[in-house]
């Protein structure tokens, strides 16, 4: 084998013909960092962490793919080399799959530490897991039932041959149910009273969350709710087959146990005035939510037997009675999660036929894929690339077929 004489970090050494600088340095006990190099593969020079300085060359060279040559003078350790390697690593970590924070946490709208609470669940520490979740999300039992699970879509297990990511939402639900049933369920520490009082308008998820965090800081929170029960659209817009009222009640109890007061049947501008609130409280938070449904958006969409999705769902919760759709055909316009709740509720109201009419394709539906799948199993039929142009009304203002 031909021998080649080179200068490596100021010392004369001999190398073998065809040998790379990385191989030469390794044989002489000099470690050059590298990320992409694998001795089983041809060097690809993709990470540029292994760069070295070669006298006579303008740019630094990757040591994994650069072959040694007679008389070559190589420096593997000077400041220029070190800065270049750091820059290469900074570039890699700025956009890569091995995120410093897990993709599930980065995708979660609340930024929940998913890996952390799953680790606690694995150890059987359910209340501790809920404590970790409730640092940013005070309603884990609810979210464990209705969340659309963007974290699971981002889960790195999807990159393997397992088809699906980790069942994060079911794990959250399991831990939350275990904690709620425990005699020693999680309860956060509440700081000493500050003497400050906060009025919160609305006992939906926004108002409840505000009270949860502010009460822990020592501020007395009073929630004023127009409805006779707490939960907002969690209660009045999501069917009980998906989110039972007893779960909402338990989550609300965990918040009122901190000292939060909830006053029901109090509507701002009706039997509750802003002047009154301003006199009694240091701050007022408005968390009334979105109260109006979305119309179809075509001629005649004000027909008497056309409901907005949220009104349809709310009416059943308020009255405690389901619609009787026996012998009737129901069309649900839209492809979101409210549409899924409406079509599946219509099945439970004994409708003879239920159609979901959506202007795009199934792939473009924003609804949770699980909801779409289960609706099909229940008998809901779909009409894609279809949108109403006009609603025909009879003389009484009701839709006619």
C-alpha positions as CSV (number, residue, x, y, z in Angstrom):
1,X,0.0,0.0,0.0
2,X,1.4,3.4,-1.0
3,X,2.4,5.7,1.9
4,X,1.6,9.4,1.8
5,X,3.3,12.0,4.0
6,X,1.1,14.7,5.4
7,X,1.3,17.3,8.2
8,X,-1.6,16.8,10.7
9,X,-1.9,19.5,13.3
10,X,1.8,20.4,12.9
11,X,3.1,16.9,13.1
12,X,4.4,14.7,10.3
13,X,2.4,11.5,9.8
14,X,2.0,8.9,7.1
15,X,-1.3,7.9,5.6
16,X,-2.5,5.3,3.2
17,X,-3.4,6.1,-0.4
18,X,-7.2,6.6,-0.8
19,X,-7.6,7.3,2.9
20,X,-9.8,10.2,4.0
21,X,-8.7,12.9,6.4
22,X,-11.2,11.6,8.9
23,X,-9.8,8.1,8.7
24,X,-6.2,9.4,9.0
25,X,-7.1,11.5,12.1
26,X,-8.9,8.6,13.7
27,X,-5.9,6.3,13.3
28,X,-3.7,8.9,15.0
29,X,-6.0,9.4,17.9
30,X,-7.5,12.8,16.8
31,X,-11.2,13.0,17.1
32,X,-13.1,14.9,14.5
33,X,-16.8,15.3,15.2
34,X,-19.3,14.1,12.6
35,X,-23.0,13.5,12.4
36,X,-23.6,12.0,8.9
37,X,-20.6,9.7,8.6
38,X,-21.2,6.0,8.6
39,X,-18.3,3.7,7.8
40,X,-20.7,1.3,6.0
41,X,-21.6,4.0,3.5
42,X,-19.9,6.2,0.9
43,X,-19.3,9.7,2.4
44,X,-22.0,12.1,1.5
45,X,-20.7,15.3,3.2
46,X,-24.1,16.5,4.3
47,X,-23.7,17.7,7.8
48,X,-20.4,19.7,7.4
49,X,-19.7,19.2,11.1
50,X,-16.4,17.4,10.3
51,X,-14.8,20.3,8.4
52,X,-11.0,20.9,8.6
53,X,-8.6,23.5,7.3
54,X,-6.2,22.6,4.5
55,X,-3.4,24.9,3.7
56,X,-3.7,26.3,0.2
57,X,-7.5,25.8,0.0
58,X,-9.8,28.8,0.3
59,X,-12.7,27.0,2.0
60,X,-12.8,24.5,4.8
61,X,-13.2,20.9,3.6
62,X,-15.3,18.0,4.9
63,X,-12.8,15.5,6.4
64,X,-15.1,12.5,5.7
65,X,-14.9,12.8,1.9
66,X,-11.6,14.6,1.3
67,X,-8.8,12.2,0.4
68,X,-5.3,12.9,1.7
69,X,-2.5,13.9,-0.7
70,X,1.2,14.1,-0.5
71,X,2.5,17.1,1.4
72,X,-1.0,18.1,2.6
73,X,-1.1,20.3,5.7
74,X,-4.2,19.8,7.8
75,X,-5.5,21.6,10.8
76,X,-8.4,20.1,12.7
77,X,-8.6,22.3,15.8
78,X,-8.2,26.0,15.2
79,X,-10.8,28.7,16.0
80,X,-12.0,29.0,12.3
81,X,-12.7,25.3,12.2
82,X,-14.6,25.3,15.6
83,X,-16.8,28.3,14.6
84,X,-17.7,26.6,11.3
85,X,-18.6,23.4,13.1
86,X,-20.8,25.3,15.5
87,X,-22.5,27.1,12.7
88,X,-23.2,23.8,11.0
89,X,-24.8,22.4,14.1
90,X,-26.9,25.6,14.6
91,X,-28.2,25.3,11.1
92,X,-29.2,21.7,11.6
93,X,-31.0,22.2,14.8
94,X,-32.9,25.2,13.4
95,X,-35.0,22.9,11.2
96,X,-34.9,19.2,11.8
97,X,-37.1,16.3,12.8
98,X,-35.3,15.6,16.1
99,X,-36.9,18.6,17.7
100,X,-35.4,19.9,21.0
101,X,-39.0,20.1,22.1
102,X,-41.2,17.1,21.0
103,X,-43.4,17.7,17.9
104,X,-46.4,16.7,20.0
105,X,-45.8,19.5,22.5
106,X,-45.0,22.0,19.8
107,X,-48.2,21.2,18.0
108,X,-50.5,21.2,21.1
109,X,-52.4,24.5,21.2
110,X,-51.9,24.6,24.9
111,X,-48.2,23.5,24.8
112,X,-48.9,20.6,27.2
113,X,-45.7,18.6,28.1
114,X,-47.0,15.4,26.4
115,X,-43.8,13.4,27.0
116,X,-43.7,14.4,30.6
117,X,-47.2,13.3,31.5
118,X,-47.0,10.1,29.5
119,X,-43.9,9.2,31.5
120,X,-45.8,9.8,34.8
121,X,-48.7,7.7,33.6
122,X,-46.3,4.9,32.8
123,X,-45.1,5.0,36.4
124,X,-48.7,5.0,37.7
125,X,-48.5,8.6,38.9
126,X,-51.8,9.7,37.6
127,X,-52.4,12.7,39.8
128,X,-48.9,13.9,39.1
129,X,-49.6,13.6,35.4
130,X,-52.7,15.6,35.8
131,X,-50.8,18.2,37.8
132,X,-48.4,18.6,34.9
133,X,-51.2,18.9,32.3
134,X,-53.1,21.4,34.5
135,X,-50.1,23.8,34.5
136,X,-51.4,24.9,31.1
137,X,-54.7,23.1,30.6
138,X,-57.2,23.0,33.5
139,X,-59.7,20.7,31.7
140,X,-57.9,17.4,30.9
141,X,-60.9,15.1,31.3
142,X,-62.9,17.2,28.8
143,X,-60.0,17.6,26.3
144,X,-59.3,13.8,26.6
145,X,-62.8,13.3,25.1
146,X,-63.2,16.1,22.5
147,X,-59.7,17.2,21.4
148,X,-59.1,16.9,17.7
149,X,-55.6,15.6,18.5
150,X,-53.1,17.6,16.4
151,X,-50.4,16.1,18.7
152,X,-51.1,12.6,17.4
153,X,-50.7,13.8,13.8
154,X,-47.3,15.3,14.7
155,X,-46.2,12.2,16.7
156,X,-42.9,10.9,15.5
157,X,-44.2,7.3,15.8
158,X,-46.0,8.0,12.6
159,X,-42.5,8.0,10.9
160,X,-42.1,4.3,11.8
161,X,-43.9,1.3,10.5
162,X,-46.6,1.5,13.2
163,X,-49.2,3.3,11.0
164,X,-50.5,5.4,13.9
165,X,-48.9,7.7,16.5
166,X,-49.2,7.3,20.2
167,X,-52.8,7.5,21.5
168,X,-52.0,10.7,23.4
169,X,-55.6,11.8,23.9
170,X,-56.8,8.5,25.3
171,X,-53.9,8.5,27.7
172,X,-54.9,12.0,28.9
173,X,-58.5,10.9,29.3
174,X,-57.4,7.8,31.3
175,X,-55.2,9.8,33.7
176,X,-57.9,12.4,34.2
177,X,-60.5,9.8,35.0
178,X,-58.2,8.1,37.4
179,X,-57.5,11.4,39.1
180,X,-61.2,12.4,39.3
181,X,-62.0,9.1,40.9
182,X,-59.2,9.3,43.4
183,X,-59.6,10.3,47.1
184,X,-56.4,12.3,46.8
185,X,-57.0,14.0,43.4
186,X,-54.7,16.7,42.3
187,X,-55.3,20.1,43.8
188,X,-52.8,23.0,43.2
189,X,-51.5,25.3,45.8
190,X,-53.3,28.6,46.1
191,X,-51.2,31.6,47.1
192,X,-52.3,33.9,49.9
193,X,-55.1,36.3,49.1
194,X,-54.0,39.4,47.4
195,X,-57.2,41.3,48.2
196,X,-57.9,41.7,44.5
197,X,-61.2,40.7,43.0
198,X,-61.9,39.6,39.4
199,X,-65.2,39.3,37.7
200,X,-65.4,36.8,34.8
201,X,-68.3,36.9,32.4
202,X,-69.0,33.4,31.1
203,X,-68.4,30.0,32.6
204,X,-67.3,28.4,29.4
205,X,-63.8,27.0,28.8
206,X,-62.3,30.5,28.6
207,X,-63.9,31.8,31.8
208,X,-63.2,28.6,33.7
209,X,-59.5,28.6,32.6
210,X,-59.1,32.3,33.6
211,X,-60.5,31.6,37.0
212,X,-58.4,28.5,37.5
213,X,-55.1,30.3,36.9
214,X,-56.0,33.6,38.6
215,X,-57.4,32.0,41.8
216,X,-54.1,30.2,42.2
217,X,-52.4,33.5,42.2
218,X,-54.5,34.6,45.2
219,X,-57.0,36.8,43.3
220,X,-60.7,36.1,44.2
221,X,-62.6,35.1,41.0
222,X,-66.3,35.4,40.6
223,X,-67.9,34.0,37.4
224,X,-71.2,35.2,36.1
225,X,-72.9,32.8,33.8
226,X,-76.1,33.5,31.8
227,X,-77.1,29.9,31.6
228,X,-78.3,27.7,34.5
229,X,-75.1,25.5,34.4
230,X,-71.4,25.9,33.7
231,X,-69.5,24.7,30.6
232,X,-70.6,27.1,27.9
233,X,-70.5,25.4,24.5
234,X,-68.9,22.4,26.1
235,X,-72.3,21.7,27.6
236,X,-74.6,23.3,25.1
237,X,-72.8,22.6,21.9
238,X,-71.3,19.1,22.3
239,X,-73.6,16.1,22.5
240,X,-73.5,14.0,25.7
241,X,-72.6,10.9,23.9
242,X,-69.2,12.6,23.3
243,X,-69.0,14.7,26.5
244,X,-71.2,13.7,29.4
245,X,-72.4,16.5,31.6
246,X,-71.1,14.7,34.7
247,X,-67.6,15.1,33.4
248,X,-68.1,18.8,32.9
249,X,-69.5,19.0,36.4
250,X,-66.5,17.3,37.9
251,X,-64.1,19.5,36.1
252,X,-66.0,22.6,37.2
253,X,-66.0,21.3,40.8
254,X,-62.2,21.1,40.6
255,X,-62.1,24.8,39.9
256,X,-64.7,26.0,42.4
257,X,-62.9,23.9,45.1
258,X,-60.1,26.5,44.8
259,X,-62.5,29.2,46.0
260,X,-64.0,30.4,42.7
261,X,-67.6,31.4,42.9
262,X,-70.1,30.9,40.0
263,X,-73.3,32.9,39.8
264,X,-75.8,31.4,37.4
265,X,-78.6,33.0,35.3
266,X,-76.7,36.3,35.3
267,X,-76.6,38.0,31.9
268,X,-74.5,41.0,31.3
269,X,-76.7,43.9,30.1
270,X,-79.8,42.2,31.4
271,X,-79.8,41.5,35.1
272,X,-76.1,42.3,35.5
273,X,-74.7,45.7,34.8
274,X,-71.1,46.8,34.0
275,X,-71.5,49.7,36.5
276,X,-72.1,47.2,39.2
277,X,-69.1,45.1,38.2
278,X,-66.8,48.1,38.0
279,X,-67.7,49.2,41.5
280,X,-67.1,45.7,43.1
281,X,-64.1,44.4,41.1
282,X,-60.6,45.3,40.3
283,X,-60.8,43.7,36.8
284,X,-63.4,42.3,34.5
285,X,-62.7,39.5,31.9
286,X,-65.2,39.0,29.1
287,X,-65.3,35.3,28.1
288,X,-68.8,35.0,26.5
289,X,-67.7,32.9,23.5
290,X,-69.3,32.9,20.1
291,X,-73.1,32.8,20.4
292,X,-74.2,32.9,16.8
293,X,-74.4,30.0,14.4
294,X,-73.4,30.2,10.7
295,X,-76.1,30.3,8.1
296,X,-75.9,28.3,4.8
297,X,-75.2,31.5,2.9
298,X,-77.6,31.0,0.0
299,X,-81.0,32.4,-1.0
300,X,-83.8,31.1,1.3
301,X,-81.6,30.0,4.1
302,X,-83.9,31.6,6.7
303,X,-86.5,28.9,6.1
304,X,-88.4,27.8,9.3
305,X,-87.1,24.2,9.4
306,X,-83.4,25.2,8.9
307,X,-81.3,25.4,12.1
308,X,-77.8,26.5,12.7
309,X,-75.7,23.7,14.0
310,X,-75.1,25.1,17.4
311,X,-78.7,26.1,17.9
312,X,-79.8,22.6,17.0
313,X,-77.5,21.1,19.6
314,X,-78.2,23.7,22.2
315,X,-82.0,23.3,22.0
316,X,-81.7,19.7,22.9
317,X,-79.5,20.3,25.9
318,X,-81.6,23.2,27.2
319,X,-84.9,21.4,26.8
320,X,-83.6,18.0,27.8
321,X,-85.5,16.5,24.8
322,X,-84.3,15.2,21.5
323,X,-86.0,16.1,18.2
324,X,-88.2,13.4,16.8
325,X,-87.0,12.9,13.2
326,X,-88.8,9.6,12.6
327,X,-89.5,9.2,8.9
328,X,-87.6,12.4,8.0
329,X,-84.5,13.1,6.0
330,X,-81.9,15.4,7.5
331,X,-79.2,17.3,5.5
332,X,-76.3,18.7,7.4
333,X,-74.4,21.4,5.5
334,X,-70.7,21.6,6.3
335,X,-67.7,19.4,7.1
336,X,-66.4,20.5,10.5
337,X,-66.8,18.9,13.9
338,X,-70.1,20.7,14.5
339,X,-71.4,19.1,11.4
340,X,-70.3,15.7,12.8
341,X,-72.1,16.3,16.1
342,X,-75.2,17.3,14.2
343,X,-75.3,14.4,11.8
344,X,-74.6,11.8,14.5
345,X,-77.2,13.5,16.8
346,X,-79.7,13.3,14.0
347,X,-79.2,9.6,13.8
348,X,-79.9,9.4,17.5
349,X,-83.1,11.4,16.9
350,X,-84.2,8.5,14.7
351,X,-83.9,10.2,11.3
352,X,-84.6,7.9,8.4
353,X,-81.8,9.4,6.3
354,X,-79.0,11.7,7.2
355,X,-76.7,13.3,4.6
356,X,-73.6,15.5,5.1
357,X,-73.3,17.9,2.2
358,X,-69.8,19.3,1.8
359,X,-68.5,21.6,-1.0
360,X,-65.0,20.0,-1.1
361,X,-63.7,16.4,-0.9
362,X,-63.5,14.2,2.1
363,X,-59.8,14.7,2.3
364,X,-60.3,18.4,2.8
365,X,-62.9,18.1,5.6
366,X,-61.7,19.8,8.7
367,X,-63.6,17.4,11.0
368,X,-61.8,14.8,13.0
369,X,-61.2,11.7,10.8
370,X,-62.4,9.5,13.7
371,X,-65.7,11.3,13.8
372,X,-66.1,11.0,10.0
373,X,-65.4,7.2,10.2
374,X,-67.8,6.7,13.1
375,X,-70.6,8.7,11.4
376,X,-70.3,6.4,8.4
377,X,-70.6,3.3,10.6
378,X,-73.8,4.8,12.1
379,X,-75.3,5.2,8.6
380,X,-74.6,8.8,7.7
381,X,-74.2,9.3,3.9
382,X,-72.0,11.9,2.2
383,X,-72.4,14.2,-0.8
384,X,-69.0,15.7,-1.7
385,X,-68.3,18.6,-4.1
386,X,-71.8,19.8,-3.5
387,X,-73.2,23.0,-2.1
388,X,-76.7,24.4,-1.8
389,X,-77.6,27.1,-4.3
390,X,-81.1,28.0,-3.1
391,X,-83.6,26.8,-0.4
392,X,-87.1,26.5,-1.8
393,X,-89.8,27.7,0.7
394,X,-93.5,27.1,0.9
395,X,-96.1,29.9,1.7
396,X,-95.5,29.4,5.4
397,X,-91.8,30.0,5.0
398,X,-90.7,26.4,5.5
399,X,-88.3,24.5,3.3
400,X,-89.9,22.3,0.7
401,X,-88.3,19.3,-1.0
